[in-house]
Amino acid sequence: MIKLYNNFNIQNIHKKSIILIGNFDGLHLGHQKLFYLAKKYKKKFSLKVGVLTFEPMPKMYFNKEIKNFRISNKKQKINLLNKFNVDFVIIKKFNKKFSKIKSIDFIKKILSKKLNARFIFVSNNFRFGNKREGDVRQLIKYEHQCNYKIIKPKPLLIKKKVVSSTLIRNYLQKGKLDKINKLLNRKWSIEGKVQKGKKLGKKIGFPTANIDIEDYVLGCPGVYAVRAKMTKSSRYLKGIANLGYRPTFNGKKILLEVHLFNFSGNLYNKYLTVEFLKFIRKEKKFKNIDHLKKQIKADLLIAKKIK
């Protein structure tokens, strides 16, 4: 099982390790290539593999306007890292104090002294330290003095496009779910707590579980074929979901509403993982409830056919 730290005071067993630094948002194929390479180093040099990541994501910390941004939440990230043979994860709280650290102190006091890292995996555009003053060239400059080696693998290209979290966010906003799921090598999913809603779905004959998407990136507002499970269960139920503002009801807040097929029961306050299988259509405002009900029935027929 993966060992979690929230500071740099790691156990001796985890010092002198391979350290991968980054947000690793979504843990897409580009990240997976990195972990595959780290696994080779682990085997060759008999070292542990650790990840250094930050919460909140620095971009969200510095720009409070950025709300819906994440491809995966912290819990999902840890579960995925577990699958990639990572031995430990340092989740450093990104706050004002940490953002002010000088880049040279980050190298000498943290990477070298505290972690005693042997190999450090970073992307070529990695920036760190106060006002993002540190870069990969500075890390390489101190390799010999600090007794580590920098590894900066080439980015993964698919159809001449760099596989990145930014690319996936762009695809999400356009509803290009098939492309996203290929780049993630799994189904994109949202995990959240079921809240009490206005029971609008129940009133029109399609009861839904309402989930606050918190700081997840907002996929293209619309209707999706999904499958969902309670967090501690392994059994999925197929369903249909609306991600958006519910314009027919003049909604103002973004919500994920999930209608599960062949389900009856109370889901309030339970955690659901909702996997997105297929984008069906964009969200739109209907003249009246009857038009909406008619469209929902058509959407259901499509969703039920999706494997």
ZATI-268672 format. One record per residue: x, y, z of N, C-alpha, C, O, CB in turn. Coordinates in steps of 0.05 Angstrom, whole numbers, padded with zeros to 5 digits, always signed. Glycine has a CB too. Layout:
BEGIN
XYZXYZXYZXYZXYZ...
This chain:
BEGIN
+00017-00024+00000+00000+00000+00000+00018+00025+00000+00039+00025+00013-00019+00000+00025+00009+00045-00014+00024+00070-00017+00026+00085+00010+00007+00086+00025+00011+00088-00038+00049+00096+00016+00054+00111+00040+00050+00141+00034+00061+00151+00015+00082+00106+00052+00033+00154+00050+00027+00183+00045+00041+00201+00066+00041+00195+00090-00003+00188+00046+00053+00222+00056+00065+00243+00073+00052+00270+00066+00045+00275+00043+00096+00244+00069+00050+00287+00086+00041+00314+00080+00063+00335+00086+00058+00359+00087+00016+00321+00097+00088+00325+00089+00111+00342+00092+00136+00327+00082+00134+00305+00071+00115+00351+00122+00159+00340+00084+00184+00328+00073+00200+00311+00093+00222+00302+00087+00202+00351+00063+00188+00307+00117+00202+00290+00137+00195+00260+00131+00178+00248+00145+00193+00298+00166+00208+00249+00111+00201+00222+00103+00219+00202+00118+00240+00209+00128+00204+00219+00073+00210+00177+00119+00225+00156+00132+00250+00150+00116+00252+00154+00092+00207+00130+00134+00270+00139+00130+00296+00133+00117+00293+00113+00094+00307+00115+00074+00315+00120+00138+00273+00095+00097+00269+00075+00075+00261+00089+00049+00265+00078+00027+00246+00056+00083+00250+00113+00050+00242+00128+00026+00261+00149+00017+00257+00163-00003+00215+00140+00031+00283+00152+00031+00304+00171+00022+00321+00157+00001+00320+00132-00002+00322+00180+00046+00336+00172-00014+00352+00162-00037+00334+00147-00057+00341+00125-00066+00374+00142-00026+00313+00160-00064+00293+00147-00082+00292+00162-00109+00305+00182-00114+00265+00147-00069+00275+00151-00126+00267+00164-00151+00243+00182-00144+00223+00173-00134+00260+00143-00175+00246+00208-00151+00224+00226-00144+00212+00238-00170+00227+00249-00186+00234+00249-00125+00186+00236-00173+00172+00248-00196+00157+00272-00186+00141+00270-00167+00153+00228-00211+00162+00296-00197+00149+00320-00187+00129+00331-00208+00135+00332-00232+00171+00342-00181+00105+00338-00198+00085+00349-00216+00057+00348-00204+00053+00337-00183+00086+00335-00243+00038+00360-00219+00010+00359-00211-00002+00332-00217-00019+00322-00202-00006+00381-00224+00006+00320-00239-00004+00294-00248-00035+00294-00248-00048+00275-00239+00006+00271-00230-00046+00316-00258-00076+00318-00259-00087+00300-00281-00080+00304-00305-00084+00347-00263-00103+00281-00274-00114+00262-00293-00099+00237-00297-00110+00217-00306-00118+00276-00319-00072+00238-00291-00055+00215-00296-00060+00202-00323-00067+00178-00325-00058+00194-00273-00057+00218-00344-00063+00210-00371-00039+00193-00383-00020+00187-00369-00068+00234-00389-00041+00186-00408-00021+00169-00421+00007+00181-00420+00027+00167-00418-00029+00164-00450+00008+00208-00422+00034+00221-00419+00047+00216-00392+00071+00210-00390+00032+00251-00424+00031+00218-00371+00041+00212-00344+00047+00183-00342+00067+00175-00329+00020+00220-00323+00030+00166-00353+00034+00137-00351+00060+00128-00363+00074+00110-00353+00010+00122-00364+00068+00142-00386+00094+00136-00398+00117+00142-00379+00136+00127-00377+00097+00153-00424+00114+00164-00364+00133+00172-00344+00136+00151-00322+00159+00144-00314+00125+00199-00332+00113+00141-00312+00114+00121-00291+00125+00094-00301+00138+00079-00286+00086+00117-00279+00120+00088-00326+00131+00064-00338+00162+00066-00338+00176+00046-00333+00120+00059-00366+00172+00089-00345+00201+00094-00346+00213+00092-00317+00234+00081-00313+00208+00121-00359+00198+00104-00298+00207+00104-00270+00209+00075-00260+00227+00068-00244+00188+00120-00252+00190+00058-00269+00190+00030-00261+00215+00016-00271+00226-00001-00257+00165+00016-00273+00224+00023-00295+00249+00012-00306+00273+00020-00288+00291+00003-00282+00254+00021-00335+00274+00045-00280+00296+00055-00263+00294+00041-00236+00315+00034-00224+00294+00086-00259+00270+00037-00226+00266+00024-00200+00279-00004-00201+00293-00012-00182+00236+00022-00193+00273-00018-00222+00284-00045-00225+00314-00046-00228+00328-00061-00216+00270-00059-00249+00324-00028-00246+00352-00027-00252+00370-00019-00228+00391-00031-00224+00357-00007-00275+00360+00001-00212+00376+00011-00190+00367+00003-00163+00378+00011-00142+00377+00041-00192+00346-00014-00162+00335-00023-00136+00328+00000-00117+00336+00001-00094+00354-00043-00122+00312+00019-00128+00305+00042-00112+00274+00043-00109+00259+00031-00124+00315+00068-00126+00265+00059-00089+00237+00064-00086+00229+00087-00105+00245+00102-00114+00230+00071-00057+00202+00088-00111+00192+00110-00128+00173+00127-00111+00154+00116-00099+00178+00098-00153+00178+00153-00111+00161+00171-00096+00150+00193-00114+00163+00200-00135+00175+00183-00073+00128+00205-00107+00116+00227-00122+00114+00251-00103+00105+00249-00081+00088+00220-00134+00122+00274-00114+00118+00299-00099+00097+00315-00115+00102+00323-00138+00145+00315-00096+00075+00320-00102+00053+00335-00115+00042+00356-00095+00050+00356-00071+00030+00316-00124+00025+00373-00105+00017+00397-00089-00013+00399-00087-00028+00394-00107+00029+00422-00100-00023+00408-00064-00052+00414-00060-00055+00440-00045-00042+00444-00024-00065+00391-00044-00071+00459-00055-00084+00457-00081-00064+00459-00104-00040+00464-00099-00105+00480-00084-00073+00454-00128-00055+00457-00151-00045+00486-00152-00062+00505-00149-00069+00449-00178-00019+00491-00156-00009+00518-00155-00024+00538-00172-00028+00561-00164+00020+00518-00163-00032+00530-00196-00047+00548-00214-00073+00557-00201-00081+00580-00204-00053+00534-00241-00086+00539-00186-00111+00546-00173-00106+00563-00148-00122+00580-00141-00127+00521-00165-00083+00559-00136-00075+00575-00112-00071+00604-00120-00080+00623-00107-00050+00564-00098-00056+00608-00142-00048+00635-00151-00071+00650-00164-00072+00675-00164-00025+00634-00169-00089+00635-00176-00112+00648-00190-00138+00638-00178-00148+00617-00186-00111+00643-00220-00149+00652-00159-00173+00643-00144-00198+00643-00163-00218+00632-00156-00178+00662-00120-00195+00656-00186-00218+00656-00205-00221+00629-00218-00243+00622-00227-00213+00677-00227-00200+00613-00218-00201+00586-00231-00215+00568-00211-00204+00561-00190-00173+00575-00238-00239+00560-00218-00255+00543-00200-00256+00514-00211-00245+00496-00199-00283+00554-00196-00269+00511-00234-00272+00484-00245-00249+00478-00263-00248+00486-00286-00299+00482-00260-00230+00463-00253-00204+00459-00266-00194+00430-00267-00181+00422-00286-00184+00477-00254-00199+00415-00245-00186+00390-00242-00199+00368-00259-00223+00367-00263-00187+00381-00213-00182+00350-00269-00191+00326-00284-00197+00304-00264-00216+00289-00268-00170+00317-00305-00181+00302-00243-00186+00282-00222-00181+00295-00195-00165+00314-00192-00168+00257-00226-00195+00285-00174-00191+00296-00148-00168+00282-00134-00156+00263-00144-00217+00294-00131-00161+00291-00110-00138+00281-00095-00140+00251-00090-00121+00236-00093-00135+00296-00068-00164+00242-00082-00168+00214-00075-00164+00196-00100-00152+00175-00099-00196+00209-00064-00175+00205-00123-00172+00190-00148-00143+00188-00156-00133+00168-00165-00189+00203-00170-00129+00211-00152-00100+00212-00159-00084+00191-00143-00068+00177-00154-00089+00240-00154-00090+00189-00117-00075+00170-00100-00082+00142-00108-00064+00125-00110-00083+00175-00070-00107+00136-00114-00115+00109-00122-00101+00101-00148-00093+00078-00151-00146+00107-00126-00099+00120-00167-00085+00114-00192-00055+00110-00188-00043+00092-00200-00090+00137-00212-00043+00127-00171-00014+00124-00166-00008+00097-00154+00013+00085-00159-00005+00146-00147-00027+00087-00138-00024+00060-00126-00021+00039-00148-00006+00019-00145-00048+00054-00108-00036+00042-00170-00036+00023-00192-00010+00025-00208-00002+00006-00222-00059+00028-00211+00004+00048-00206+00029+00052-00221+00054+00045-00206+00076+00055-00213+00030+00081-00231+00051+00028-00185+00075+00019-00170+00090+00040-00156+00115+00038-00152+00093+00005-00189+00076+00061-00147+00090+00082-00131+00091+00074-00102+00071+00063-00091+00074+00110-00134+00114+00078-00089+00118+00070-00061+00108+00090-00041+00097+00083-00021+00147+00064-00056+00112+00116-00048+00103+00137-00029+00096+00162-00045+00105+00167-00067+00124+00143-00008+00078+00178-00032+00070+00204-00044+00072+00226-00022+00063+00223+00000+00041+00202-00055+00085+00248-00030+00086+00271-00013+00066+00291-00024+00070+00302-00046+00115+00284-00011+00045+00296-00009+00025+00316-00018+00030+00342-00001+00020+00344+00021-00005+00306-00014+00045+00360-00013+00053+00384+00001+00032+00406-00002+00023+00412-00024+00080+00395-00010+00023+00416+00021+00004+00438+00020+00017+00462+00007+00037+00472+00016-00007+00445+00049+00004+00472-00014+00014+00495-00028+00002+00520-00016-00022+00526-00021+00009+00494-00059+00018+00535-00001+00008+00559+00013+00027+00582+00008+00047+00580-00006+00003+00554+00043+00021+00605+00021+00037+00629+00017+00067+00624+00025+00085+00631+00010+00026+00652+00033+00070+00611+00048+00097+00606+00058+00113+00589+00038+00136+00595+00031+00096+00592+00085+00101+00567+00028+00115+00550+00010+00120+00563-00017+00141+00558-00030+00099+00524+00006+00102+00580-00025+00105+00593-00052+00128+00613-00051+00138+00621-00073+00079+00608-00059+00137+00622-00027+00158+00642-00025+00186+00630-00024+00206+00644-00024+00153+00659-00001+00187+00603-00022+00213+00590-00019+00231+00596-00043+00222+00595-00066+00210+00560-00015+00256+00602-00038+00275+00607-00060+00281+00581-00075+00282+00560-00062+00301+00620-00050+00285+00583-00101+00290+00559-00116+00315+00544-00107+00315+00519-00107+00293+00566-00146+00335+00558-00099+00360+00545-00090+00355+00530-00064+00367+00509-00059+00383+00566-00087+00338+00541-00047+00331+00527-00022+00314+00502-00027+00317+00482-00014+00315+00547-00003+00297+00504-00047+00281+00480-00054+00300+00458-00063+00296+00434-00057+00261+00487-00077+00320+00465-00079+00339+00445-00089+00356+00434-00066+00358+00410-00062+00358+00457-00110+00369+00452-00051+00389+00443-00031+00376+00432-00005+00385+00412+00005+00407+00466-00024+00356+00447+00005+00345+00439+00031+00324+00417+00029+00321+00400+00047+00332+00464+00044+00308+00417+00007+00287+00397+00005+00295+00373-00012+00295+00350-00002+00261+00410-00007+00301+00378-00038+00307+00355-00055+00332+00341-00047+00334+00316-00047+00311+00365-00084+00353+00356-00038+00378+00343-00031+00379+00334-00002+00383+00311+00004+00401+00362-00036+00375+00353+00017+00378+00347+00045+00355+00330+00056+00360+00309+00069+00381+00372+00061+00331+00339+00052+00308+00325+00064+00301+00299+00050+00298+00278+00063+00283+00343+00064+00300+00300+00023+00292+00276+00008+00316+00259-00001+00313+00235-00005+00275+00284-00016+00339+00272-00003+00363+00258-00012+00357+00243-00038+00365+00220-00042+00373+00238+00010+00344+00256-00057+00335+00243-00081+00358+00234-00099+00379+00247-00100+00317+00262-00098+00354+00212-00112+00375+00201-00130+00369+00208-00159+00387+00217-00174+00378+00170-00127+00344+00203-00167+00335+00211-00194+00311+00229-00191+00293+00223-00175+00329+00186-00212+00310+00250-00206+00287+00269-00205+00275+00271-00233+00288+00280-00251+00295+00297-00194+00250+00262-00235+00236+00264-00261+00219+00289-00262+00202+00294-00244+00217+00238-00265+00224+00306-00282+00208+00330-00285+00203+00335-00315+00217+00326-00332+00223+00355-00273+00182+00351-00320+00177+00358-00348+00195+00382-00355+00204+00396-00337+00146+00365-00352+00199+00386-00380+00218+00407-00389+00209+00435-00381+00225+00453-00378+00221+00406-00419+00182+00439-00377+00172+00466-00370+00167+00469-00340+00153+00488-00332+00146+00471-00385+00179+00451-00324+00175+00453-00295+00187+00478-00284+00211+00484-00289+00187+00428-00281+00172+00493-00268+00181+00518-00255+00176+00515-00225+00156+00503-00217+00168+00543-00267+00193+00527-00209+00190+00524-00180+00203+00548-00166+00218+00563-00178+00202+00498-00170+00197+00550-00140+00209+00572-00125+00194+00598-00127+00176+00601-00143+00238+00576-00133+00203+00617-00111+00190+00644-00110+00189+00656-00138+00209+00658-00152+00206+00662-00091+00165+00665-00146+00160+00677-00172+00169+00659-00195+00177+00668-00216+00174+00704-00174+00167+00633-00190+00174+00612-00211+00202+00617-00222+00207+00614-00246+00154+00613-00234+00221+00625-00204+00248+00632-00213+00264+00607-00221+00283+00609-00238+00263+00647-00191+00258+00584-00210+00273+00560-00216+00263+00545-00240+00239+00544-00246+00273+00541-00192+00282+00533-00255+00274+00517-00278+00292+00492-00280+00309+00487-00263+00276+00533-00304+00288+00477-00302+00302+00451-00305+00332+00456-00308+00349+00441-00298+00292+00436-00329+00340+00478-00321+00368+00484-00324+00382+00488-00297+00405+00479-00293+00372+00510-00341+00368+00501-00278+00379+00505-00251+00382+00478-00237+00402+00473-00223+00362+00524-00235+00362+00461-00240+00363+00434-00228+00387+00418-00239+00401+00405-00223+00337+00418-00234+00392+00420-00265+00414+00406-00277+00441+00417-00267+00460+00402-00263+00413+00407-00308+00442+00443-00264+00466+00457-00255+00476+00446-00228+00500+00445-00223+00461+00487-00252+00457+00437-00210+00465+00428-00184+00466+00397-00181+00468+00387-00159+00446+00439-00163+00464+00383-00204+00464+00354-00203+00488+00343-00188+00484+00327-00169+00464+00343-00232+00511+00351-00196+00536+00340-00184+00538+00347-00154+00544+00330-00137+00561+00350-00199+00534+00372-00148+00536+00382-00121+00516+00368-00102+00523+00362-00079+00532+00412-00120+00492+00364-00112+00471+00353-00094+00467+00322-00098+00449+00310-00086+00444+00367-00100+00483+00311-00115+00483+00281-00118+00457+00270-00128+00447+00250-00117+00491+00269-00092+00445+00282-00148+00421+00271-00161+00424+00273-00191+00442+00286-00201+00395+00286-00151+00407+00260-00205+00407+00261-00234+00379+00269-00244+00359+00257-00235+00416+00233-00247+00378+00289-00261+00352+00298-00272+00345+00282-00297+00361+00278-00315+00353+00328-00279+00320+00272-00297+00309+00257-00320+00286+00273-00331+00266+00278-00316+00300+00227-00312+00288+00282-00356+00265+00297-00368+00257+00284-00394+00266+00291-00415+00273+00327-00373+00239+00264-00391+00231+00249-00415+00217+00267-00435+00205+00287-00428+00213+00226-00408+00218+00260-00460+00204+00275-00481+00174+00271-00477+00165+00250-00469+00213+00266-00510+00158+00292-00483+00129+00289-00480+00118+00269-00500+00129+00265-00522+00115+00317-00485+00096+00257-00493+00083+00237-00510+00067+00251-00531+00050+00269-00525+00065+00218-00493+00072+00244-00556+00057+00256-00579+00038+00235-00590+00045+00212-00596+00076+00266-00601+00012+00243-00594-00007+00226-00608-00019+00243-00630-00031+00264-00625-00029+00214-00589-00016+00234-00655-00025+00249-00678-00014+00278-00678-00029+00297-00682-00056+00250-00680+00012+00280-00672+00027+00305-00671+00018+00325-00650+00025+00348-00650+00024+00319-00698+00001+00315-00631-00007+00332-00608+00005+00322-00582+00005+00298-00577-00038+00333-00606+00016+00340-00566+00027+00333-00540+00004+00325-00522-00015+00340-00518+00044+00356-00527+00006+00301-00510-00015+00292-00491-00010+00307-00465+00010+00303-00452-00014+00260-00487-00029+00323-00458-00027+00340-00434-00053+00343-00420-00074+00337-00432-00015+00367-00441-00052+00351-00395-00077+00357-00380-00093+00380-00393-00117+00380-00393-00071+00364-00350-00078+00399-00404-00091+00422-00418-00107+00412-00442-00130+00421-00447-00070+00442-00427-00095+00394-00458-00109+00383-00481-00135+00368-00472-00156+00371-00485-00090+00363-00496-00133+00353-00451-00156+00338-00441-00178+00357-00431-00202+00352-00436-00148+00319-00418-00170+00378-00417-00190+00398-00409-00204+00411-00433-00228+00414-00432-00176+00420-00392-00189+00417-00454-00201+00428-00478-00221+00409-00491-00242+00417-00499-00179+00435-00498-00213+00383-00492-00231+00363-00503-00256+00360-00486-00278+00356-00496-00217+00336-00505-00253+00361-00459-00276+00359-00441-00296+00382-00446-00320+00377-00447-00267+00360-00412-00285+00406-00450-00303+00428-00454-00318+00427-00481-00338+00440-00485-00287+00454-00453-00307+00410-00499-00320+00407-00525-00336+00381-00527-00348+00375-00548-00299+00407-00547-00337+00366-00505-00353+00341-00504-00340+00318-00520-00354+00299-00527-00380+00347-00515-00314+00320-00525-00301+00299-00541-00292+00276-00523-00269+00271-00518-00276+00311-00556-00312+00262-00512-00308+00242-00492-00292+00218-00502-00276+00207-00487-00334+00232-00481-00297+00209-00527-00282+00186-00538-00252+00192-00538-00236+00174-00530-00292+00180-00566-00245+00216-00546-00216+00223-00546-00205+00224-00518-00182+00215-00513-00212+00251-00560-00220+00235-00500-00211+00238-00472-00206+00211-00459-00185+00206-00447-00232+00253-00455-00225+00193-00463-00222+00166-00451-00199+00151-00462-00187+00134-00449-00248+00150-00454-00192+00156-00488-00168+00143-00500-00143+00155-00487-00124+00140-00482-00168+00147-00530-00142+00181-00483-00118+00194-00472-00114+00187-00443-00092+00188-00433-00120+00224-00476-00136+00181-00429-00134+00174-00401-00129+00143-00397-00120+00134-00377-00160+00181-00386-00135+00129-00419-00134+00099-00418-00154+00088-00397-00149+00067-00385-00105+00090-00411-00175+00102-00393-00197+00094-00375-00220+00113-00380-00218+00132-00396-00188+00094-00344-00242+00109-00366-00265+00127-00369-00261+00151-00350-00254+00148-00327-00292+00112-00363-00266+00175-00361-00264+00199-00344-00287+00197-00323-00309+00189-00330-00267+00225-00360-00281+00204-00298-00301+00201-00277-00301+00224-00257-00280+00237-00254-00297+00174-00262-00324+00228-00245-00327+00248-00224-00336+00233-00199-00353+00216-00200-00347+00270-00232-00323+00240-00177-00330+00227-00151-00341+00249-00133-00329+00270-00130-00306+00212-00138-00365+00244-00121-00376+00265-00104-00398+00255-00087-00408+00232-00090-00386+00288-00121-00406+00272-00068-00427+00265-00048-00454+00272-00059-00458+00294-00070-00421+00279-00021-00473+00254-00056-00500+00259-00065-00514+00278-00045-00515+00273-00021-00516+00232-00068-00525+00300-00057-00538+00320-00040-00568+00321-00045-00578+00311-00065-00526+00348-00046-00581+00333-00025-00610+00337-00029-00615+00359-00049-00603+00381-00047-00624+00343-00002-00631+00354-00069-00637+00374-00089-00666+00384-00087-00678+00381-00066-00632+00363-00117-00676+00395-00108-00703+00406-00108-00723+00385-00117-00747+00390-00120-00705+00431-00127-00713+00360-00122-00730+00338-00130-00745+00343-00156-00767+00333-00160-00750+00331-00108-00733+00359-00173-00745+00365-00199-00747+00341-00217-00767+00336-00231-00730+00388-00214-00726+00324-00216-00726+00300-00232-00748+00281-00224-00761+00269-00241-00699+00285-00229-00752+00278-00198-00772+00260-00187-00800+00270-00196-00818+00254-00202-00771+00259-00156-00804+00296-00196-00830+00308-00203-00837+00301-00232-00861+00298-00239-00830+00338-00199-00817+00299-00250-00824+00294-00278-00819+00264-00285-00820+00257-00308-00806+00311-00296-00815+00248-00264-00814+00219-00268-00787+00207-00273-00784+00184-00280-00831+00212-00292-00766+00223-00269-00738+00213-00272-00721+00221-00248-00706+00241-00249-00726+00224-00299-00724+00207-00226-00709+00215-00202-00679+00214-00206-00668+00197-00219-00716+00197-00178-00665+00235-00195-00636+00236-00199-00621+00239-00173-00632+00249-00153-00629+00260-00218-00596+00230-00173-00578+00235-00151-00562+00260-00159-00549+00261-00180-00559+00211-00145-00563+00281-00142-00550+00306-00148-00522+00307-00135-00520+00303-00111-00567+00330-00138-00502+00312-00151-00475+00313-00141-00462+00340-00147-00462+00350-00170-00458+00290-00154-00451+00352-00126-00436+00377-00129-00409+00370-00141-00394+00354-00130-00432+00392-00102-00402+00382-00164-00377+00374-00178-00352+00389-00166-00330+00384-00175-00379+00381-00208-00356+00405-00146-00335+00419-00132-00315+00432-00152-00324+00448-00169-00319+00399-00114-00289+00425-00151-00270+00438-00169-00262+00422-00194-00242+00427-00206-00246+00446-00154-00278+00402-00200-00274+00387-00225-00277+00406-00249-00293+00425-00248-00293+00363-00228-00262+00400-00270-00265+00415-00295-00294+00410-00305-00304+00388-00303-00244+00407-00317-00306+00431-00316-00334+00428-00326-00333+00417-00354-00324+00431-00373-00349+00456-00325-00342+00392-00357-00344+00381-00383-00366+00396-00399-00380+00412-00387-00351+00350-00382-00367+00391-00424-00387+00405-00441-00415+00401-00428-00424+00378-00425-00387+00394-00470-00429+00423-00421-00456+00419-00409-00474+00404-00427-00478+00411-00451-00468+00447-00402-00485+00382-00417-00503+00366-00433-00509+00339-00420-00507+00335-00396-00489+00361-00460-00519+00321-00437-00528+00295-00428-00508+00274-00436-00498+00273-00458-00556+00288-00440-00503+00256-00417-00483+00235-00421-00494+00208-00413-00510+00206-00394-00457+00241-00404-00485+00187-00427-00489+00160-00417-00467+00154-00397-00444+00160-00402-00489+00138-00441-00475+00143-00374-00456+00139-00352-00460+00112-00340-00479+00097-00345-00459+00161-00331-00441+00105-00323-00445+00083-00304-00434+00093-00277-00415+00108-00276-00431+00056-00313-00447+00084-00255-00439+00094-00229-00439+00072-00208-00452+00051-00211-00459+00116-00220-00422+00077-00188-00422+00058-00166-00417+00073-00140-00406+00095-00140-00399+00036-00170-00426+00062-00118-00420+00073-00092-00390+00068-00087-00380+00047-00095-00438+00061-00069-00377+00087-00075-00348+00087-00073-00337+00060-00062-00316+00051-00072-00339+00109-00055-00349+00048-00043-00338+00023-00031-00348-00002-00045-00343-00024-00036-00344+00022-00001-00364+00002-00066-00375-00021-00080-00359-00026-00106-00345-00008-00116-00405-00017-00086-00361-00050-00117-00349-00055-00143-00370-00058-00164-00364-00063-00188-00330-00080-00142-00395-00056-00157-00418-00061-00175-00427-00034-00188-00434-00016-00174-00441-00074-00161-00425-00034-00214-00434-00010-00229-00463-00013-00238-00472-00035-00245-00415-00005-00253-00477+00010-00238-00503+00011-00250-00503+00031-00273-00491+00052-00271-00525+00019-00229-00515+00023-00295-00515+00041-00318-00536+00063-00314-00556+00059-00299-00521+00026-00345-00532+00086-00327-00551+00107-00324-00546+00130-00344-00532+00127-00363-00549+00118-00296-00559+00152-00338-00557+00175-00355-00553+00199-00337-00563+00200-00314-00583+00179-00373-00538+00219-00346-00532+00242-00329-00534+00268-00344-00528+00269-00368-00504+00239-00317-00542+00288-00330-00541+00315-00341-00520+00331-00325-00521+00333-00300-00569+00329-00339-00501+00342-00339-00480+00358-00327-00485+00387-00337-00482+00393-00361-00451+00348-00334-00492+00405-00318-00497+00432-00328-00514+00448-00309-00515+00444-00285-00510+00431-00354-00528+00468-00321-00543+00488-00305-00573+00484-00304-00586+00499-00290-00537+00515-00316-00584+00465-00319-00613+00460-00320-00627+00485-00330-00643+00496-00314-00624+00451-00293-00622+00494-00354-00634+00520-00363-00665+00520-00364-00677+00541-00361-00624+00526-00391-00677+00496-00368-00707+00495-00368-00718+00504-00341-00740+00515-00339-00717+00467-00375-00702+00499-00320-00711+00507-00293-00697+00532-00283-00697+00538-00259-00707+00483-00273-00683+00546-00302-00669+00571-00295-00648+00566-00273-00644+00583-00255-00688+00592-00286-00634+00544-00275-00613+00537-00255-00589+00556-00258-00582+00564-00280-00604+00508-00258-00576+00562-00235-00553+00579-00236-00527+00564-00228-00506+00573-00236-00557+00603-00216-00530+00542-00214-00507+00528-00204-00502+00503-00221-00521+00489-00229-00510+00520-00175-00477+00497-00227-00470+00473-00242-00475+00448-00224-00466+00447-00201-00440+00474-00252-00489+00429-00235-00495+00405-00221-00491+00380-00239-00494+00382-00263-00523+00405-00209-00484+00358-00226-00484+00333-00241-00508+00317-00229-00509+00311-00206-00457+00316-00237-00528+00312-00247-00552+00297-00239-00552+00270-00253-00550+00268-00277-00578+00313-00246-00553+00249-00237-00550+00222-00247-00576+00206-00243-00586+00204-00220-00526+00207-00234-00587+00195-00264-00610+00178-00262-00601+00149-00268-00591+00144-00291-00634+00187-00282-00603+00132-00249-00593+00104-00252-00616+00086-00261-00638+00088-00251-00581+00094-00226-00610+00069-00280-00630+00050-00289-00633+00027-00269-00614+00019-00256-00622+00038-00318-00657+00017-00266-00663-00006-00249-00652-00002-00220-00641-00021-00209-00651-00031-00261-00656+00022-00210-00647+00026-00182-00669+00039-00166-00683+00057-00175-00622+00045-00182-00672+00030-00142-00690+00043-00123-00676+00042-00096-00665+00022-00087-00718+00030-00121-00676+00064-00082-00662+00066-00057-00654+00094-00051-00657+00112-00068-00638+00047-00056-00643+00098-00027-00635+00125-00019-00604+00128-00021-00589+00113-00010-00643+00130+00011-00596+00148-00037-00568+00153-00041-00558+00178-00026-00534+00185-00028-00562+00156-00071-00575+00192-00012-00567+00217+00001-00542+00212+00019-00541+00193+00034-00590+00228+00018-00523+00231+00017-00499+00231+00033-00480+00207+00027-00459+00204+00040-00506+00230+00062-00486+00192+00006-00468+00171-00002-00449+00182-00024-00456+00201-00038-00483+00145-00013-00426+00170-00026-00407+00179-00047-00410+00162-00072-00409+00137-00070-00378+00178-00037-00413+00175-00094-00415+00160-00120-00392+00167-00138-00382+00189-00139-00442+00168-00134-00382+00146-00152-00363+00150-00173-00379+00147-00199-00390+00126-00204-00339+00130-00172-00379+00168-00215-00394+00168-00240-00375+00168-00264-00359+00187-00268-00413+00193-00242-00375+00147-00280-00358+00144-00303-00374+00153-00328-00397+00145-00332-00348+00115-00307-00362+00170-00344-00375+00180-00368-00368+00163-00392-00345+00160-00400-00366+00210-00373-00389+00151-00404-00385+00132-00426-00388+00145-00453-00373+00139-00472-00405+00109-00423-00408+00162-00456-00413+00173-00483-00427+00200-00480-00445+00203-00463-00431+00154-00499-00419+00220-00496-00433+00245-00497-00457+00243-00516-00454+00236-00539-00413+00268-00506-00481+00249-00506-00505+00245-00522-00513+00271-00536-00518+00271-00560-00528+00235-00504-00516+00293-00521-00523+00318-00533-00517+00341-00514-00513+00337-00490-00554+00318-00541-00516+00365-00526-00511+00389-00510-00537+00397-00494-00559+00390-00502-00503+00413-00528-00532+00411-00472-00555+00420-00455-00569+00442-00470-00557+00459-00483-00545+00430-00428-00596+00442-00468-00611+00464-00480-00636+00470-00464-00645+00454-00448-00618+00457-00509-00647+00493-00469-00671+00502-00455-00696+00493-00471-00698+00499-00495-00671+00533-00450-00715+00480-00457-00739+00471-00470-00762+00490-00464-00763+00503-00443-00747+00442-00461-00781+00491-00482-00804+00509-00479-00820+00502-00454-00828+00520-00439-00823+00507-00504-00824+00477-00449-00839+00469-00426-00831+00441-00417-00814+00428-00430-00870+00469-00432-00843+00432-00395-00835+00406-00383-00841+00383-00402-00826+00363-00403-00850+00402-00356-00863+00384-00416-00871+00362-00435-00849+00358-00456-00843+00335-00463-00898+00368-00448-00839+00380-00467-00818+00378-00487-00793+00365-00475-00779+00349-00487-00811+00406-00499-00787+00374-00450-00764+00362-00436-00767+00332-00431-00749+00317-00436-00759+00377-00409-00791+00324-00422-00796+00296-00417-00794+00279-00443-00783+00257-00442-00825+00292-00405-00803+00290-00464-00802+00276-00490-00772+00272-00498-00765+00251-00507-00817+00292-00512-00756+00293-00494-00728+00292-00501-00713+00272-00482-00696+00256-00492-00714+00319-00499-00720+00272-00457-00707+00253-00438-00713+00224-00446-00695+00208-00445-00718+00258-00409-00737+00219-00454-00744+00191-00463-00727+00183-00487-00718+00160-00489-00774+00189-00471-00722+00202-00505-00705+00196-00529-00676+00192-00520-00662+00175-00530-00707+00220-00549-00667+00209-00501-00640+00206-00490-00636+00179-00477-00615+00166-00479-00633+00229-00471-00656+00171-00461-00655+00145-00447-00651+00122-00466-00636+00103-00461-00680+00141-00430-00665+00122-00488-00663+00101-00509-00635+00099-00519-00624+00077-00523-00683+00106-00532-00622+00122-00524-00594+00122-00533-00575+00111-00511-00558+00094-00517-00586+00151-00541-00579+00121-00487-00561+00114-00465-00563+00084-00458-00543+00071-00452-00568+00130-00439-00587+00072-00461-00590+00044-00454-00577+00025-00474-00570+00002-00468-00620+00037-00452-00572+00036-00498-00559+00019-00519-00529+00019-00517-00515+00002-00529-00567+00029-00546-00518+00038-00502-00489+00041-00500-00477+00020-00481-00485+00017-00458-00481+00070-00491-00457+00006-00492-00445-00016-00476-00425-00004-00456-00413-00019-00441-00430-00036-00495
